[in-house]
Amino acid sequence: MMNLALKRRVTELGPWFQNMRFGEIETAPDHFLGDYPAFKWERFKHVVPQDLDGRSVLDIGCNAGFYALEMKRRNAGRVLGIDTDPRYLEQARFAAAHFDLDVEFRQMSVYEVAKLAETFELVLFMGVLYHLRHPLLALDLLHEHVVNDLMLFQCLQRGDERNALPEENYDFSEWAVFDQPDFPKLFFIEQRYAGDPTNWFIPNKAAAEAMLRSAGFSVEANPEREVYLCRRGRRPYMVEPPPA
């Protein structure tokens, strides 16, 4: 495809949230975060095997497919990206075709993952949790239905950066612990944050890790503040499996 035609098609598919590079053409060169998500990927890509050796990958909230395509470049086998936004999926299919990468994309919500009826050796759940009205349900559904082994997880965080581990129990009369900045906190956004009406819950660091543990995931690596490589484990005894 000639550069002029390529540039025209990129414009037709816009606006883009992910900055993808098609030669000299960038899809979101003026992104408010910078060269996103490439600059973030550079900070944590070392925790993903350079050779995925045919492993299956599910990218949830794939947007324009940046991470899904990177997994395929690392020799993943089956790669599936899902998103609720048809425009993002059109962008992702265009990018996969342009780079001649065999990646499948479907319009689907994280709440629908049981319909896939399959598990994946690596699940990417990046930048989705804080957009959900039911974040713990989403984590429970991933644990129950699609995560076979590893999950690469990222969630916007605000508040204290320390990671306090709560005690096993607190007396009903305990109040002070809830005022501690490093206690797990989940901030609820009633209206908008960053102009986005889908930003609902933003955890501090302690809460992000506590939510992962409560859904049955152990943290294997935390290469940067918001990113975790997690392994599927057993749910805590008091956590019931989600409805089918």
C-alpha positions in Angstrom: 0.0 0.0 0.0 1.4 3.4 -1.0 2.2 5.8 1.8 -0.6 8.2 0.7 -3.2 5.5 0.6 -1.9 4.1 3.9 -2.1 7.5 5.6 -5.6 8.0 4.2 -6.7 4.7 5.7 -5.1 5.4 9.0 -7.0 8.7 9.1 -10.3 7.0 8.2 -9.9 4.6 11.0 -9.2 7.3 13.6 -9.1 8.5 16.2 -6.6 6.0 17.6 -5.8 5.6 21.3 -2.8 3.4 20.7 0.1 4.9 18.8 0.9 2.3 16.1 3.8 2.7 13.7 3.3 1.9 10.0 6.7 2.8 8.7 6.9 6.6 9.0 3.2 6.9 9.7 2.1 7.1 13.4 -1.5 6.7 14.4 -1.5 8.9 17.5 1.7 10.9 17.5 0.2 13.6 19.7 -1.0 11.2 22.4 -1.3 13.0 25.8 0.8 10.2 27.4 3.5 10.3 24.8 4.4 7.3 22.6 1.7 5.1 24.2 1.8 2.2 24.8 5.2 1.6 23.4 7.0 3.5 26.2 5.2 1.4 28.8 6.0 -1.8 27.0 9.7 -1.0 27.1 9.5 -0.9 30.9 8.1 -4.4 31.5 8.5 -6.4 28.3 11.4 -8.3 29.9 8.9 -10.3 32.1 7.3 -11.8 29.0 9.3 -14.6 27.5 11.1 -13.5 24.3 10.0 -16.8 22.7 6.4 -17.7 23.7 7.0 -21.0 21.9 3.5 -21.4 20.6 1.6 -20.6 23.8 -2.0 -19.4 23.5 -2.7 -15.7 24.4 -5.9 -13.8 25.1 -5.7 -10.0 25.1 -8.7 -8.5 26.9 -9.5 -4.9 26.0 -7.1 -5.2 23.1 -7.8 -1.7 21.7 -5.9 -1.4 18.4 -4.0 -4.6 19.0 -0.6 -3.3 20.1 0.0 -6.0 22.7 -1.7 -8.8 20.8 0.6 -8.2 17.9 3.7 -8.0 20.1 2.7 -11.5 21.5 2.5 -12.9 18.0 5.9 -11.4 17.2 7.2 -13.3 20.2 6.1 -16.6 18.6 2.8 -17.1 20.4 0.5 -19.7 18.9 -3.2 -18.8 19.0 -3.7 -15.1 19.8 -7.1 -13.7 20.4 -7.9 -10.1 21.1 -11.3 -9.0 22.5 -12.8 -5.5 22.9 -16.2 -4.0 23.2 -15.5 -1.1 20.8 -16.0 -2.0 17.1 -13.8 0.9 15.9 -10.8 -0.4 18.0 -11.3 -3.9 16.5 -11.4 -2.5 13.0 -8.1 -0.8 13.7 -6.7 -4.0 15.2 -7.7 -6.1 12.2 -6.1 -3.5 9.9 -2.9 -3.5 11.8 -2.7 -7.3 11.9 -3.3 -7.5 8.2 -0.7 -4.8 7.5 2.0 -6.6 9.4 0.8 -10.0 8.1 0.3 -11.4 11.6 -2.3 -14.1 12.3 -4.3 -12.7 15.2 -8.0 -13.1 15.7 -10.2 -10.3 17.1 -13.7 -10.5 18.4 -16.2 -8.0 19.9 -16.8 -9.2 23.4 -16.9 -8.0 27.0 -14.7 -9.3 29.8 -18.0 -10.4 31.5 -18.6 -12.8 28.5 -15.3 -14.7 28.6 -17.1 -17.9 29.7 -18.5 -18.1 26.1 -15.0 -18.7 24.8 -15.1 -22.1 26.4 -11.3 -22.3 26.4 -8.3 -21.4 28.6 -5.1 -19.5 27.6 -1.6 -19.9 28.8 -1.1 -16.2 28.9 -3.9 -13.6 29.5 -3.3 -9.9 29.1 -5.6 -7.7 31.2 -4.1 -4.3 30.6 -5.8 -1.0 31.4 -9.3 -2.5 31.8 -10.1 -3.0 35.5 -10.7 0.7 36.4 -13.2 1.0 33.5 -15.4 -1.7 35.0 -18.5 -1.3 37.2 -17.8 -4.8 38.6 -14.0 -5.2 38.8 -13.9 -8.1 41.3 -16.4 -10.0 39.2 -14.2 -9.6 36.2 -11.2 -11.0 38.0 -13.2 -13.9 39.3 -14.4 -14.6 35.8 -10.9 -14.6 34.4 -9.7 -17.0 37.1 -12.7 -19.3 36.6 -12.8 -19.4 32.8 -9.8 -18.3 30.8 -6.5 -18.0 32.8 -4.7 -21.3 32.6 -1.4 -20.1 34.0 -0.1 -16.5 33.7 -1.8 -13.2 33.5 -0.2 -9.9 32.7 -2.2 -7.2 34.5 -2.1 -3.4 34.5 -4.4 -1.0 36.3 -4.3 2.7 36.8 -3.3 3.5 40.4 -3.7 6.6 42.6 -3.0 7.3 46.2 -0.2 5.9 48.4 2.5 3.9 46.7 3.3 1.7 49.7 2.0 -1.8 49.9 0.5 -2.5 53.4 -0.4 -6.1 54.1 -3.6 -6.1 56.2 -3.8 -8.2 59.3 -5.8 -11.4 59.3 -8.6 -9.7 61.2 -9.7 -6.5 62.8 -12.0 -5.9 65.7 -15.4 -4.2 64.9 -14.3 -1.2 67.0 -11.2 -0.6 64.8 -11.4 2.7 62.9 -7.9 4.1 62.7 -6.6 1.6 60.1 -9.0 2.9 57.5 -7.4 6.3 57.8 -3.9 5.0 57.1 -2.8 6.1 53.5 -1.2 2.7 52.7 -4.3 0.6 53.7 -5.9 -1.0 50.6 -8.3 1.6 49.1 -10.5 1.6 46.0 -11.5 5.1 45.0 -14.9 5.5 43.4 -15.3 8.0 40.6 -18.9 9.1 40.5 -18.7 11.5 37.5 -15.5 11.7 35.4 -11.8 11.3 35.7 -9.5 12.5 32.9 -12.7 13.4 31.0 -13.7 9.7 30.8 -17.1 8.6 32.1 -15.9 5.0 32.2 -13.3 5.5 34.8 -15.1 4.0 37.8 -12.8 2.5 40.4 -9.1 3.4 40.9 -7.1 1.4 43.5 -4.0 2.4 45.4 -1.1 0.0 45.1 -2.1 -2.0 48.2 -5.7 -2.5 46.9 -4.6 -3.5 43.4 -2.5 -6.3 44.9 -5.1 -7.3 47.4 -7.8 -7.6 44.7 -5.5 -9.9 42.7 -4.9 -12.1 45.7 -8.6 -12.2 46.6 -9.3 -13.5 43.1 -6.7 -16.3 43.4 -3.7 -14.7 41.6 -0.2 -14.6 43.1 2.2 -11.8 42.0 5.3 -13.2 40.2 6.8 -9.9 39.2 6.0 -6.2 39.5 8.3 -4.6 36.9 6.7 -1.2 37.3 4.2 0.3 39.7 1.0 -0.5 37.7 2.1 -3.7 36.0 2.1 -7.3 37.4 2.9 -10.7 36.1 0.5 -13.0 38.0 0.1 -16.7 38.2 -3.2 -18.4 38.7 -3.5 -20.1 42.1 -6.3 -21.2 44.4 -9.0 -18.9 45.5 -9.3 -17.9 49.2 -11.7 -20.2 51.0 -14.3 -17.5 51.4 -14.5 -16.5 47.7 -17.2 -18.3 45.8 -16.8 -19.0 42.1 -18.7 -16.5 39.9 -22.0 -17.5 38.2 -21.6 -19.2 34.8 
